[in-house]
Amino acid sequence: MATQDELQRAVNNNAKVSEAAVELFVKDLEAILRKRMRTLSQELSGVDALETAIRLGGLYNSLEALGYKEQLARLEEIYAIELGSVREEFIIATGEDPITDIDIATLETLIDFDIEEIDNTVHVYTDRLKSIIQREAVFGNDFDVQDLHEELSPATFNRVKTELNTGAASFNRALTVRKARETGDKDPLYYYNGPLDKITRDFCEGILVDRSPPIYKESEILRMDNGQGLDPLMAGGGYNCRHKWSYVSKNLAGTFR
């Protein structure tokens, strides 16, 4: 019979792989924008306001030539990690593989949705950058594209990371809940897993420390309030939450200590 230790090892390993994949995605996406900003800085050196506006007009499209669209397609890898995480944890809990073709189709739909969300975030960044540069050019003011990029990009990439972490974790939780309900358990049990550190939300800390081990019935979770107006079963502690619910069968729950 599988044990708590086996599940915890799987959860920890999967979380590290997922976190690393998100970090790499954001790092590579930022590298693409940084490269385009360097080139743009050279292109706009010494040109007049009209020429500046013309060259900025194709800013977003020029990112495609640097592999921007291909980079967005890599979101599939991140969601595949979450799918594999749910699969592995269910095999530990039940001895059976729960993933079906319907789950794969759901995954593809969510990938498309998150590609659109992240694409919109980058659009906001490029539009704001163009607006500032064009305004400065019209009034004949000096500007540095690289400096502007350094000023605007942190907020952009923090948002991309939040969107991606939230979307992938929500998919993990939603798939976990659906599969838990399909087991036939009247009131499925879930194990709350994730870090307990200085940045852990009070809501998540309470779940982790109020009960040992932190195993809760679905009916209990649905009555919780994370203070953000979000379903705690699907959103955990809220946006960018690092915690997830892992299904545990009644037999597996009996091995926890």
KAJO-V281661 format. One record per pair of residues at least 12 apart in sequence whose C-alpha atoms are under 8 Angstrom apart, sorted by sequence separation. I is the first residue (numbers start at 1). J is the second residue. If there is no record, write none. Layout:
((I,J) (I,J))
//
This chain:
((87,99) (133,145) (196,208) (221,233) (226,238) (233,245) (192,207) (193,208) (218,233) (192,208) (129,148) (129,149) (193,214) (191,213) (192,214) (129,152) (191,214) (192,215) (203,226) (83,107) (191,215) (192,216) (190,215) (191,216) (36,62) (189,215) (190,216) (36,63) (125,152) (189,216) (190,217) (79,107) (125,153) (189,217) (190,218) (188,217) (189,218) (33,63) (36,66) (187,217) (188,218) (32,63) (125,156) (187,218) (76,108) (79,111) (187,219) (204,236) (204,237) (32,66) (122,156) (203,237) (32,67) (76,111) (121,156) (32,68) (75,111) (201,237) (121,159) (215,253) (29,68) (121,160) (204,243) (75,115) (29,71) (73,115) (118,160) (28,71) (72,115) (213,256) (213,257) (118,163) (212,257) (25,71) (117,163) (118,164) (72,119) (195,242) (194,242) (195,243) (25,74) (114,163) (194,243) (25,75) (114,164) (193,243) (194,244) (192,243) (193,244) (192,244) (193,245) (114,167) (192,245) (193,246) (191,245) (192,246) (190,245) (191,246) (21,77) (22,78) (177,233) (190,246) (191,247) (21,78) (190,247) (191,248) (189,247) (190,248) (174,233) (188,247) (189,248) (18,78) (173,233) (174,234) (188,248) (189,249) (110,171) (173,234) (188,249) (189,250) (173,235) (18,81) (60,123) (17,81) (18,82) (107,171) (170,234) (170,235) (60,126) (169,235) (14,81) (59,126) (180,247) (14,82) (166,235) (176,245) (176,246) (177,247) (14,85) (173,244) (176,247) (103,175) (169,241) (172,244) (173,245) (57,130) (166,239) (169,242) (173,246) (11,85) (56,130) (166,240) (10,85) (165,240) (166,241) (169,244) (165,241) (162,239) (163,240) (10,88) (11,89) (162,240) (10,89) (53,134) (98,179) (7,89) (52,134) (7,92) (49,134) (52,137) (6,92) (7,93) (82,168) (86,172) (82,169) (85,172) (49,137) (48,137) (49,138) (79,168) (82,171) (83,172) (86,175) (2,92) (78,168) (82,172) (86,176) (2,93) (49,140) (79,171) (41,144) (41,145) (40,145) (41,146) (38,145) (37,145) (38,146) (37,146) (37,149) (34,149) (30,157) (26,157) (26,160) (26,161) (23,161) (22,161) (22,164) (22,165) (93,247) (93,248) (94,249) (93,249) (89,246) (90,247) (89,247) (90,248) (93,252) (86,246) (11,193) (12,194) (8,193) (4,252) (3,252) (4,253) (2,252) (1,252) (4,255) (3,255) (4,256) (3,256) (4,257))
//
